[in-house]
């Protein structure tokens, strides 16, 4: 691998801004950004056999995508990427089972220079951010500006998610603490975890991310 890292895993509760940080890294350094939810949406749009299966699971039955399907999709995406390119993973892994699935995927892909970035905010900040955020109907970009009505990227309408209510946000937070916190702790024990404060502005958080990863735009 010519890059410092073969894989950057982004961790952080919803609203932490980890996806924004991942996109900034991809734009500035030419890394490949893979976001689990985006991969599901793209596969559904493709109309492939797997896409039809995902559409049935997500939109018809309203269920979570089974781990084996997620593993298959992420594995196939990583295989398509130049082995010398750094991959950024956002939204995966979220459970210990997925962590061990990812270990298997990366071992097979010979990607062993892994770093995990945990973008930390408090539960209170999560509630505040998610209750105000808007999402583009088309490209799914996220915005915090309550006054903005249209997407800066594609000019589509911005809407609020139906499940961004205080009660449902608290339910998601409880699930995250139960299932995802142990994933973060395992990465900490492996000595590959770096943590950044996600509370400041996007620009300030990004500066800290680059500093912690020892990355500089050339």
N, C-alpha and C positions, 0 to 999 in steps of 0.2 A: 504493500500500500504506500502510495506516495504522500497521502495526506496524514496529518497528525492523528486523526481518528477515522476509523472505518464506519463507526456507528455512534450517533449522539441520540440518546433516549431522553425525551422530555417528560418530566413528571410534574404534577401540580394539580390541585383541585380545580374544578370548573371556575372560570372567571379569573384565574391566576395570570392569564395572558401568555401562557407558554406557547400557544399556537402562533401568536404574533411574533414572539421571539424566534421561533423556528423559521418562520417565513423570512424574517430579516436576515438570519444566518444564511438561508438558501440564496437569497438575492445577492448578498454581499460576497459570498465565498463560492458560489456555484455548487453548493451541496444539493442533494436530492431530498425534497421534503415529502414524506409520506404521512398522511393523517388518516387514521382508521376510518372515521366517518366519511371522509371524502372518498376513500377507496371504495367503500360500500356504494355510495351514490354514483360514482363513475361506472362501477360494474353493472348496476341496475340500468343506467342509461345506455350501456353498450348493447343490451338485449341478449347477452350471452346466456348460456344454460345456467351458469352460476349466478348471473345477474337476475334471471327470472326466479331462481330459488331464493335469493336475498330479498327480492321484492315481495315474495309470498310471506317470508318470515317477518320482515320489518313492517310492511305497509298493510298486509292483509291480516296476519295473525297478531301483529303488534308485540312480537317477542324479541328477546335479545338474540343476536347472532351466535350460534354455537361456536365454542372454542375451536373445534376442528376445521370449520369453514373459514374462520378468521385466520387461523394458522396457515391454511392452504393458500389463501389470497395473499397474505403478507409474504409468504415464502416465494410465491410466483413473481410478485412485484420486485423483490430484492434480487432474484435471479436475472431479471431483465436489466438491472442497473450495472453500469460499468464497474467492475470490481475495484477500480482505483478511485471511485467517487465516494465521498462521504454521504451516508444515508442518515437523515434525521427522522426519527420515529416519534409521532405525537398521538396519544390516545391508546397506546399499547406498549407494554403490558399493564393491565389493571388488576390482575389477580396473581396469586402465586402459581397457579396452573399455567397462566399465560406467560409468566416469567420463564418457567421451565420450557415451555413450547418455544419461546424466543431463543433461549439458549441453544436448543436443537437446530433451529433455523439458521442462526448465525454461525454455528459450528460447521454446518454443511456448506455454508457460503464462504467459509474461510475468512470471516470478519471477526477478528479477535481484539482489535483496538477500540474498546468500548468505553464511553463515558456517559454518566447519567446526570442530568441537570434537573434539580428539583426547585421549581419556582414557588416560593412560599408566600402565602397570604393567610390571614386569619379567617375563621368561619364568618365573622361579622362582615369583613370586607367582601367575602363571596356573596353574601346576601345582598349587600348594597350594590355590588357591580352587576349581578345577574338580574336583579329587579329593574335595572335601568337599561340593560343592553338591548341592542337591536341587531337583527341578522338579515342579511340580504336574501330575498326570496330566491334569487337565481344562483349566485356564486357562493353563498353562505359566509361571506365576509362578516366579521363581527365589529360592531361600533358601540362606543360608550356614550357618544354625544346624543342626548335626548332630543335635541333640536334638529338633528339631521334626519331628513326624510328619504333621501335616495343614496344608493351606493356610489362611492367615489370611483370604483373600478368599472362597473358596468351600467350604472345609472338606474338599476332596478330598484323597486320599492323596498324599504326596510320595514321589517315587522318584528314583533315580540314573540318569543316562543311561548306556546300555550302552557308549557310545564315550568316556566320561570316565575312561579308563585312562591311565596315564602315557605308554605308547607311542603311543596314538592322539592324545593331547593334543599330544605333541611333533611328530607328523606334521602336525597342523593348524597348529601354530605355524610350522613350516618353510614351509608353503604361504602363510600370512599374510605372513611376512617377504618372500617372493619376489613375491607378487602384490599385496598391499595396501600395503606400505611405499612403493612407487613412487607410489601414489595420494595418500598423505599428503604426499609430497615435492612433487608437482605442485601440490597446494593451497597448500603453503607458498610455492612460487614465485609463485603468483598473489596472495599477500598476504592470503588470507582464512582462514588457519589460526590457531586459538588452541589452546594446549595446557594441560592441567591434570593434576596429579598424582593418580592414582586410588588411591594407597596408603592414605590416611587413611580415617576412617569415612565412611559414606554422607553424613551431614550435613555434614561438613567439605568433602568433595568438592563437594557441591551449593553450598555457600557460595562456593567458588572459581569454579565454573561461572557462577553469577549475576554475580559480580564481573567475570569476564573478558568476559561478554556485556553488562555494564552493564544488568542487569535488576533491577528492584525490585518486590516485591509491593505493590500499592496497596490 
